[in-house]
Amino acid sequence: MALTARFCRSFAWGRRLLTGAAGGRGRCGPGRLGGAEVIGYRRAFKRSLLFSALSYLGFETYQLISQAALVHATAKVFRVEEILEQADYLYESGETEKLYQLLTQYKESEDAELLWRLARASRDTAQLSSTSEEEKKLLVYEALEYAKRALEKNESSFAAHKWYAICISDVGDYEGIRAKIANAYTIKEHFEKAIELNPKDATSIHLMGIWCYTFAEMPWYQRRIARMLFATPPSSTYEEALGYFHRAEQVDPNFYSKNLLLLGKTYLKLHNRKLAAFWLMKARDHPAHTEEDKQIQTEAAQLLTGFSDKN
């Protein structure tokens, strides 16, 4: 080690000073060390020895601290990865409440990947039938805060953009139709950014389809509010919505029961009963893993019953 060698050299130099080796001979006289000089050299040696020892100890301490920091940072990374793996497993298993309980332990985290998952878990918990209206409202606003923090930590995270947009839309349900419409372009912007960052994320594409569907079927009084808020009010068509729903299905077939349902409902809006029935049957028969899936199965079955009543 470089500093250890330096320490040894300083010690050897000091020894030579004391024995006279540095001046050529060990006794006083021309070319020899006087008493005062020897004392001076001894003091210099002691200072050099002390400095070398402190430098060496300081370096060793620095190394130990650095190694400990590296171990801590590595352990922290592994710990976050482990939490994310558990969270994704619980999400895929439909264990909404367990997932929320797991992630809320880390709500002070600065990790964007963990924060957007916490936003999603908060929102999903709010959607449960067992959640009271008061709790639901708290969870919706809580989800928005987590999503906002995730976006602040990593603007390159497509999921942070996606969940931020979803949560803004949810909050609009409590702040009135004016606020919901006022946020329309912000919501669209973040969905589009999510798709740009990850064109293979079927959910972001699906949500862009919902945005189009919502503005395609907007009632007249909401359109009037939109015209008051914007010089160019947000608008869309069922054809645009259909394009996004099909694109999502192409990216990941049968990924989400609601995409199947909305394909059926959009075809109904476009008066294509044959294709509407096709997609509604797919939604009805899609395996139910969550409460939302079950609700979608019920809605699809009711719409199909309406088909038979008319036939």
C-alpha positions in Angstrom: 0.0 0.0 0.0 1.5 3.4 -1.0 0.9 5.2 2.3 2.4 2.3 4.3 5.6 2.5 2.2 5.7 6.3 2.7 5.3 5.8 6.4 8.2 3.3 6.4 10.5 5.6 4.4 9.8 8.5 6.8 10.7 6.3 9.7 14.0 5.2 8.0 14.9 8.8 7.2 14.3 9.8 10.9 16.6 7.0 12.0 19.3 8.2 9.7 19.0 11.7 11.2 19.5 10.4 14.7 22.5 8.2 13.8 24.2 10.9 11.7 23.9 9.0 8.4 22.2 12.0 6.8 25.2 14.2 7.4 27.8 11.7 6.4 29.2 10.9 9.9 27.9 10.3 13.3 30.1 12.9 15.3 30.3 16.7 15.5 32.8 18.7 13.4 33.0 19.9 9.9 30.3 18.0 7.9 29.0 16.6 11.2 25.8 17.4 13.1 25.9 19.8 16.1 23.8 19.2 19.3 21.3 21.9 18.3 21.0 20.5 14.8 20.4 17.0 16.2 17.6 18.3 18.4 16.1 20.2 15.5 16.2 17.1 13.3 14.7 15.0 16.1 11.8 17.4 16.3 11.4 17.3 12.5 11.5 13.5 12.7 8.8 13.4 15.3 6.6 15.8 13.3 7.2 13.7 10.2 6.5 10.5 12.1 3.3 11.9 13.6 2.1 13.2 10.2 2.8 9.9 8.5 1.1 7.9 11.2 -2.0 10.2 11.1 -2.1 10.1 7.3 -1.9 6.4 7.4 -4.6 6.0 10.0 -6.8 8.6 8.2 -6.5 6.7 4.9 -7.3 3.4 6.7 -10.4 5.0 8.3 -11.4 6.5 4.9 -11.1 3.1 3.3 -13.2 1.5 6.0 -15.9 4.2 5.8 -15.9 3.9 2.0 -16.2 0.2 2.1 -19.0 0.4 4.6 -20.9 3.0 2.5 -20.5 0.8 -0.6 -21.8 -2.2 1.3 -24.7 -0.2 2.6 -25.6 1.2 -0.8 -25.4 -2.2 -2.4 -27.6 -3.7 0.3 -30.0 -0.8 -0.2 -30.2 -1.5 -3.9 -30.8 -5.2 -3.3 -33.4 -4.4 -0.7 -35.4 -2.1 -3.1 -35.2 -4.7 -5.8 -36.5 -7.3 -3.4 -39.4 -5.1 -2.3 -40.3 -4.4 -6.0 -40.3 -8.1 -6.8 -42.7 -8.8 -3.8 -44.9 -5.9 -4.9 -45.1 -7.1 -8.5 -45.9 -10.6 -7.3 -48.7 -9.3 -5.1 -50.1 -7.1 -7.9 -50.2 -10.0 -10.4 -51.9 -12.1 -7.7 -54.6 -9.5 -7.2 -53.6 -9.1 -3.5 -54.5 -5.4 -3.4 -54.7 -4.9 0.4 -51.5 -6.9 1.1 -49.7 -4.9 -1.6 -50.8 -1.6 -0.1 -49.7 -2.7 3.4 -46.3 -3.8 2.1 -45.6 -0.5 0.2 -46.9 2.0 2.8 -44.0 0.9 5.0 -41.7 2.6 2.4 -43.8 5.8 1.8 -40.8 8.0 2.6 -38.7 6.3 -0.1 -37.0 8.5 -2.7 -37.2 5.6 -5.3 -39.4 6.5 -8.3 -40.1 2.8 -9.1 -41.4 2.2 -5.6 -43.3 5.5 -5.4 -45.4 4.9 -8.6 -46.2 1.4 -7.4 -47.4 2.9 -4.2 -49.6 5.4 -6.1 -51.1 2.4 -8.0 -51.6 0.4 -4.8 -53.3 3.4 -3.1 -55.6 3.9 -6.1 -56.5 0.2 -6.3 -57.3 0.1 -2.6 -59.6 3.1 -3.1 -61.5 1.1 -5.7 -62.2 -1.8 -3.4 -65.9 -2.2 -2.5 -64.8 -2.6 1.2 -63.3 0.9 1.2 -65.5 3.5 2.7 -66.2 6.8 0.8 -64.1 8.8 3.3 -61.2 6.4 3.0 -61.5 6.3 -0.8 -61.1 10.1 -1.0 -58.0 10.1 1.3 -56.5 7.3 -0.8 -57.1 9.1 -4.1 -55.3 12.2 -2.9 -52.6 10.1 -1.3 -52.1 8.3 -4.6 -51.7 11.6 -6.4 -48.9 12.7 -4.0 -47.0 9.5 -4.5 -47.3 9.8 -8.3 -46.2 13.4 -8.2 -43.1 12.5 -6.1 -42.3 9.6 -8.5 -42.4 12.0 -11.4 -40.2 14.5 -9.6 -37.6 11.8 -8.9 -37.5 10.4 -12.4 -39.1 12.2 -15.4 -37.9 9.5 -17.7 -40.2 6.9 -16.0 -43.1 6.1 -18.3 -45.0 4.6 -15.4 -44.6 7.7 -13.3 -46.2 9.8 -16.2 -49.0 7.2 -16.6 -50.0 7.1 -12.9 -49.6 10.8 -12.5 -52.2 11.3 -15.3 -54.5 8.6 -13.8 -54.4 10.2 -10.3 -55.0 13.7 -11.6 -58.1 12.4 -13.4 -59.3 10.6 -10.2 -58.9 13.8 -8.1 -61.1 15.5 -10.6 -64.0 13.4 -9.4 -63.8 15.2 -6.1 -63.1 18.7 -7.4 -65.9 18.9 -9.9 -66.4 18.7 -13.7 -64.8 22.1 -14.3 -61.5 21.0 -12.6 -61.6 17.6 -14.5 -62.0 19.4 -17.9 -59.4 22.0 -16.9 -56.9 19.1 -16.4 -57.8 17.4 -19.6 -54.8 18.6 -21.7 -52.4 17.8 -18.8 -53.7 14.3 -18.5 -53.4 13.8 -22.3 -49.9 15.2 -22.3 -48.7 12.7 -19.6 -50.4 9.7 -21.3 -48.7 10.7 -24.6 -45.4 11.0 -22.8 -45.8 7.6 -21.3 -46.5 6.1 -24.7 -43.5 7.9 -26.2 -41.2 6.5 -23.4 -42.6 3.0 -23.7 -44.6 2.3 -26.9 -45.0 -1.3 -25.8 -47.0 -0.5 -22.7 -50.5 -1.5 -23.6 -52.0 0.2 -20.5 -50.8 3.6 -21.5 -52.2 3.2 -25.0 -55.5 1.9 -23.5 -55.7 5.0 -21.2 -55.2 7.3 -24.2 -58.2 5.4 -25.8 -60.3 6.1 -22.7 -59.4 9.8 -22.9 -60.6 9.9 -26.5 -63.8 7.9 -25.6 -64.6 10.3 -22.7 -64.4 13.4 -24.9 -66.2 11.7 -27.8 -69.3 11.1 -25.6 -69.1 14.3 -23.6 -72.6 15.7 -23.0 -73.5 19.2 -24.2 -73.2 21.0 -20.9 -69.7 19.7 -20.4 -68.8 20.8 -23.8 -70.1 24.3 -22.9 -67.8 24.3 -19.8 -64.8 23.2 -22.0 -65.5 26.1 -24.4 -65.4 28.5 -21.5 -62.0 27.1 -20.2 -60.2 26.7 -23.5 -59.8 28.7 -26.7 -59.6 25.2 -28.4 -61.6 22.8 -26.2 -60.4 19.2 -25.9 -62.4 16.9 -28.2 -62.1 13.5 -29.9 -64.1 10.8 -31.7 -65.1 7.2 -31.2 -62.9 6.3 -34.2 -59.9 7.7 -32.4 -60.7 5.8 -29.3 -61.2 2.6 -31.2 -57.8 3.0 -32.8 -56.1 3.2 -29.4 -58.0 0.2 -28.0 -57.1 -1.9 -31.0 -53.5 -0.7 -30.8 -53.3 -1.7 -27.1 -54.7 -5.2 -28.0 -52.1 -5.6 -30.7 -49.3 -4.8 -28.3 -50.6 -7.2 -25.6 -53.6 -9.4 -26.6 -56.2 -9.9 -23.8 -54.1 -7.9 -21.3 -57.0 -6.2 -19.7 -60.7 -7.0 -19.5 -61.7 -3.3 -19.6 -60.0 -2.9 -23.0 -62.1 -5.8 -24.3 -65.2 -4.2 -22.8 -64.5 -0.8 -24.3 -63.9 -2.2 -27.7 -67.4 -3.7 -27.5 -68.9 -0.4 -26.2 -67.1 1.7 -28.8 -68.4 -0.6 -31.6 -71.9 -0.1 -30.1 -71.4 3.6 -30.4 -70.5 3.2 -34.0 -73.6 0.9 -34.6 -71.6 -2.2 -35.4 -73.5 -4.8 -33.4 -71.6 -7.8 -34.8 -68.2 -6.6 -33.7 -69.6 -5.2 -30.5 -71.0 -8.6 -29.6 -67.6 -10.3 -30.4 -65.7 -8.1 -28.0 -68.3 -8.1 -25.3 -68.3 -11.9 -25.2 -64.5 -11.8 -24.9 -64.8 -9.4 -21.9 -67.5 -11.5 -20.3 -65.4 -14.7 -20.6 -62.1 -13.1 -19.6 -60.7 -14.7 -16.3 -61.5 -12.5 -13.3 -58.5 -11.8 -11.1 -59.7 -8.6 -9.4 -62.9 -7.0 -8.3 -62.8 -4.8 -11.4 -62.6 -7.9 -13.6 -65.8 -9.2 -12.0 -67.6 -5.9 -12.4 -66.6 -5.9 -16.1 -67.8 -9.4 -16.6 -71.2 -8.3 -15.1 -71.4 -5.2 -17.4 -70.5 -7.2 -20.5 -73.1 -9.9 -19.7 -75.8 -7.2 -19.2 -75.0 -5.5 -22.5 -75.1 -8.9 -24.3 -78.5 -9.6 -22.6 -79.7 -6.3 -24.2 -78.6 -7.7 -27.5 -80.8 -10.8 -27.1 -83.8 -8.8 -25.9 -83.7 -6.8 -29.1 -83.3 -9.8 -31.4 
